[in-house]
Amino acid sequence: MDEHVSAPGRRGIAGPLLLALGLMGAAWIVGSSAIRIADSRATITVTGSAKQQIRSDLVVWRGMFSAQSPSLLSAYADLSASAVKVKAYLASKGIAETEATTQSIQTRTFYQRGPNGMETSTVTGYRLSQMVEVRSTDVERITNLSRESTELIHQDVLFESYPPEYLYTKLAELKVEMLARATKDARARADEMARNSGSRIGRLRSARMGVFQITPAFSTVVSDYGVNDNSSLMKDITAVVTMSFEIR
């Protein structure tokens, strides 16, 4: 009688036990899979950069000459005479006609002011001005010209020289090269960081190019929108890239 009762009891316990063991095994499998998935989603984000100093290979210089007189015709005659002197001066400095461009004449009219300080309709004079622009690859010669051009004042020419603009004509090609170097630097940084932590990097997850910074040589100025310096003969160009890699 006792044997008949105990047999079903053992069978009743074995069923739930096997089910529990099965659930535990399934949970372990799911858990280990989750760990692998989590590991595969671990990433490392690094920033790589490349910097190079360049020398401008094109210069743009502008100067303005002007004439002022109570008579418009007189002002125009004086300006025309000044234009001849400016052209002769540039030729004496070795500036070819293809390098120099003269822009249109700008006219400013002056009016008499009344007792209240307001301008009246009575004209008191005219000021005519004209801009000359020189573009050349002879950077040093034009730089010197920008400093010496006020010599025209000794020829009764009202002349104003503006600071030269220094440009680099191969900038597009250089940006591609700099981006490649910044990418290589980012990969090397990621390799080193992963190696020091006992891991290794896997696939590239994302890459983002930063703005280029073109600054005067040795300058530390940067901007979120990028810097494009035209005031310096010698410049530093910096490229930055941010990359994320899987960690294995």
C-alpha positions in Angstrom: 0.0 0.0 0.0 2.8 2.4 0.9 4.7 1.5 -2.3 1.7 2.3 -4.4 1.3 5.7 -2.9 5.0 6.8 -3.0 5.6 6.1 -6.7 3.2 8.8 -8.0 4.8 11.2 -5.5 8.3 10.8 -6.9 6.9 11.3 -10.4 5.0 14.4 -9.3 8.2 16.0 -8.0 10.4 15.0 -11.0 8.2 16.9 -13.5 8.4 20.3 -12.0 12.1 19.8 -11.3 12.9 19.1 -14.9 10.8 22.1 -16.0 12.7 24.3 -13.6 16.0 23.0 -14.8 14.9 23.6 -18.4 13.9 27.2 -17.6 17.2 27.9 -15.9 19.1 26.5 -18.9 17.1 28.6 -21.3 17.6 31.7 -19.1 21.4 31.0 -19.1 21.4 30.8 -22.9 19.4 34.0 -23.3 21.5 35.7 -20.7 24.8 34.8 -22.4 23.4 35.9 -25.7 22.4 39.2 -24.2 26.0 39.6 -22.9 27.4 38.9 -26.3 25.0 41.4 -27.9 25.9 44.0 -25.3 29.6 43.4 -25.9 29.1 43.8 -29.6 27.5 47.1 -29.1 30.3 48.5 -27.0 32.1 51.3 -28.9 35.1 53.6 -28.5 35.0 57.1 -29.8 38.2 59.0 -30.7 39.2 62.2 -32.3 42.1 62.3 -34.8 43.8 65.4 -36.2 46.3 66.5 -38.7 48.2 69.8 -38.9 50.4 71.3 -41.6 52.0 74.7 -42.2 51.5 76.2 -45.7 52.8 79.2 -47.5 50.3 81.3 -49.5 50.9 81.1 -53.3 48.6 83.9 -54.4 48.2 87.5 -53.1 45.4 90.0 -53.8 46.2 93.6 -53.0 43.9 96.6 -53.4 44.6 100.3 -53.3 42.2 103.3 -53.7 43.0 106.7 -55.2 40.6 109.6 -55.1 40.1 113.3 -55.9 37.8 115.9 -54.4 36.6 119.2 -55.8 33.6 121.6 -55.6 33.1 120.9 -59.3 32.3 117.4 -60.6 34.2 117.9 -63.8 37.2 119.2 -62.0 37.1 116.2 -59.6 36.9 113.8 -62.6 39.8 115.5 -64.3 42.0 115.2 -61.2 41.0 111.5 -60.8 41.8 110.8 -64.4 45.3 112.4 -63.9 45.8 110.3 -60.8 44.8 107.1 -62.7 47.6 107.7 -65.2 50.1 108.2 -62.4 48.9 105.0 -60.7 49.2 103.0 -63.9 52.7 104.3 -64.5 53.7 103.6 -61.0 52.5 100.0 -61.1 54.4 99.5 -64.4 57.5 100.8 -62.8 57.2 98.1 -60.1 56.9 95.4 -62.7 53.2 94.9 -62.5 51.8 93.6 -65.8 48.6 94.9 -67.2 47.1 91.4 -66.9 47.7 91.5 -63.1 46.0 94.9 -62.4 42.3 95.7 -62.7 40.8 99.1 -62.2 37.2 99.1 -60.9 34.4 101.6 -61.7 34.5 105.1 -60.2 32.6 105.7 -57.0 31.1 109.2 -56.5 30.2 110.8 -53.2 28.3 114.2 -53.1 28.7 116.6 -50.2 25.8 118.9 -49.2 25.7 122.1 -47.1 24.3 121.7 -43.6 21.7 124.1 -42.2 21.7 125.6 -38.7 20.0 122.5 -37.3 22.8 120.3 -38.6 20.7 118.7 -41.3 21.8 118.5 -44.9 20.3 120.9 -47.4 20.0 120.5 -51.2 23.0 122.8 -51.8 25.9 120.9 -53.2 29.3 121.9 -51.8 31.6 119.4 -53.5 32.3 115.9 -54.9 34.7 113.1 -54.0 35.5 110.6 -56.7 37.4 107.4 -55.9 38.6 104.4 -57.8 39.9 101.0 -56.7 42.8 99.2 -58.3 43.3 95.5 -57.6 46.4 93.4 -58.2 46.5 89.6 -58.3 49.8 87.8 -58.5 51.7 84.7 -57.6 54.7 86.8 -56.8 53.7 87.1 -53.2 56.8 88.9 -51.9 56.9 91.5 -54.6 53.2 92.5 -54.1 53.7 92.5 -50.3 56.4 95.0 -50.7 54.3 97.0 -53.2 51.5 97.2 -50.6 53.9 98.9 -48.2 55.6 101.2 -50.7 52.5 102.3 -52.7 51.9 105.4 -50.5 54.9 106.9 -52.4 52.2 108.0 -54.8 51.3 110.7 -52.3 54.6 112.4 -53.4 53.0 112.6 -56.9 49.9 114.5 -55.5 47.9 111.3 -55.6 45.5 110.7 -52.7 46.2 107.0 -52.3 45.2 104.5 -49.7 46.7 101.0 -49.5 44.8 98.1 -48.0 46.3 95.0 -46.4 47.0 92.2 -48.8 45.0 89.0 -48.8 47.0 85.8 -48.9 45.5 82.7 -50.5 46.5 79.1 -51.2 45.3 77.8 -54.5 45.8 74.1 -53.8 43.6 74.1 -50.7 41.0 71.6 -52.1 43.6 68.9 -52.8 45.3 69.6 -49.4 42.0 69.2 -47.5 41.6 65.6 -49.0 45.1 64.7 -47.9 44.7 66.2 -44.4 41.4 64.3 -43.9 43.2 61.1 -44.8 45.9 61.8 -42.3 43.4 62.8 -39.5 41.5 59.5 -40.2 44.7 57.5 -39.8 45.5 59.3 -36.6 42.1 58.5 -35.2 42.5 54.8 -36.0 45.9 54.7 -34.3 44.5 56.4 -31.2 41.6 53.9 -31.1 44.0 50.9 -31.5 46.2 52.2 -28.7 43.4 52.8 -26.3 41.8 49.4 -27.0 45.2 47.6 -26.6 45.8 49.2 -23.2 42.4 48.0 -22.0 43.0 44.4 -23.2 40.6 44.7 -26.2 40.8 45.4 -29.9 38.7 47.5 -32.2 36.4 46.1 -34.7 34.2 47.6 -37.4 33.8 51.4 -37.9 30.4 52.5 -36.6 30.5 56.2 -37.5 32.8 58.9 -38.7 32.3 62.7 -38.6 34.5 65.3 -40.2 35.1 68.5 -38.3 35.5 71.9 -39.8 38.9 72.9 -41.1 40.8 75.6 -39.2 43.1 77.8 -41.4 44.8 80.1 -39.0 47.9 82.3 -38.9 51.0 80.2 -38.3 51.4 79.2 -34.6 48.0 80.7 -33.7 45.8 78.9 -31.2 42.5 80.5 -32.4 39.8 78.0 -33.3 36.1 78.3 -34.1 33.1 76.0 -34.2 32.4 77.3 -37.7 36.0 77.0 -38.8 38.6 79.7 -39.4 39.8 80.8 -42.9 42.6 83.3 -42.5 43.5 85.5 -45.4 45.7 88.0 -43.6 48.8 85.9 -43.1 51.5 84.7 -45.6 52.3 81.6 -43.5 49.3 79.6 -42.2 48.5 76.5 -40.3 45.8 74.2 -41.6 44.2 71.7 -39.2 41.8 68.9 -40.0 39.8 67.0 -37.3 37.8 63.8 -37.6 35.7 61.9 -34.9 35.3 58.2 -35.3 33.6 55.4 -33.4 34.7 51.7 -33.5 33.3 48.5 -32.1 35.3 47.0 -29.2 35.9 43.2 -29.3 
